């Protein structure tokens, strides 16, 4: 079949094939080696009603290496009342040790909140953590029966 192609058409096909090979080789390998983040979140009451100081420790989920140099913001929603109670994302600042970020969250009410931890920059990811915020403590939320309504 190639013998029937004109020299110009064969040259064009070669150029296209070479371009594809070069593009594939130049593409970053992030599609298969995408860094996935793991976030450990701890929050404590900050003194003001419904205000909490939160610390997020980010690590690479595969290697456990700290993730530094990323932009991090935390938004929140109440899973039991979707769309009703929503916290605009708060920007977290990087602290020491490496991979540690801090921010203050001011919520609408006590209860279970799903925190959306958004990473951007050299690592792009979103981690969701559900925590129960009370006046005197913050802990991991208990699983709900049936997935809706208030915890029993």
N, C-alpha and C positions, 0 to 999 in steps of 0.2 A: 504494500500500500504506500509506503514511504517513497518508493521509486516513482510513483505517479505524481507526487507532489512537486510543485515548482521549487527551484532553489530559494526563491524569496519566501515562500510559505514555510519551507523547512527551517529557514533562518528565523522567521518570526516565532515558530513553535519553540525553537531552542531558546530564544530570548525570554519567552513567557515561562518556560520550565525553569530557567536559571533564576528569574525574578522570584518565582515561588520558593525555590530552595533557599535563596538569600533571605527572603522575608521570614521564612520559618526559622532559620538560624539566628536571625536578629531579634526575634520576639523574646521577651523576658519569660523565664520559665515559671512565673508565678501561678499560672493556671494549674499546674500540677503540684507546686510546692508552696501554695498559699499559706501564709502564717495564720494560724487560728489562735485567738487569744483565750486565755482563761483569766477570769477576774474573781478575786476574793474581796468581798466588800464587808467593811465593818463601820457601823455608825453609832454615835453616842449622842444623847440629848445635849443641845448647845446652850441651854439656859433659857432661851426665849421659847414661848409656847410654840410647838410644832416645828422648831428649828433643830437640825441635826448636823453635826460635823461628821463627814464620811471620808474614809480612807479606802482607796481601791489599790490593790496590788495586782498588777498585770504581768502575766508570764505567757511565754509561748506554750501552747497546749501540748506540743510534741516534745520539746526539749527542756521545759521548765526554766528557760533563760528569761530574765526580766525583760520586759518590753519598755524601752525608754525612747524619748524623743517623739512620741505620738501626741496628737491633739485629742483630748478626751472631753466629752460632754456627757451629762447624765440627765435624761428625762425620766418621767414616771407617770404611770397611770394606775388607777385602782381597778384590778381585775373584776371585782364584784360590781362595779359601776362604770362600764366602758363609756368613754366619751364625756362623762360627767365630771370626774375629778382627774385633771391632767396637769402635770407640772412641766412648764417650759424648761428646755435643757439648761442645766447649769454647767459652766465651764470649770473643769478641774485643772489645778496647777500641779506641775511635777515637783516632787519633793525627794528627799533621800530616805532610804536607800533607793537604788535604781529600780525603776518599775513601779514606784509608789506615786500616787496622785491623790490630792485632797480637794474637797469642795464642801460647801454648806448647802443643804437642801432645806427649803421651807415648804412644808406640806399644807394641805387644806384641812386634813383631819387625821386622826389615828386610824390604824388598820393595816391591811395588806396592800403593799404597793409593788408593782412590777417596775423595776429600774431598768431602763434601756441605756446601756453603757456603749456609747458610740466612739469608735476609734477612727481617726483619719490621719493622713500623712503617710509615712513609710509603711504603715500597717493599717489596712482598712478592715474593720470587722464590727459586729454588734453582738454584745453579750447581754442576756436578760437574766436578772436575779429578782426573785420575789422575796421581800422581807416584810415582817410585821413590825410596824412602828407603834410603840406605846409611849406614854408620857415619861416613863422611867427607864426604858430599855428598847433595844432593837434586836430581833432574832429572826432566824429563817422562818418563813411562813409555813404553817402546817398544810398538808394537802387537803383540799376540800372534797367532800363527798358529792358526787354528781357533777362537779366542775363549775357549779353556779351558786349564787346566793352567798350568804354570810357563813363564816365558819361556825361549826357547832362546838 
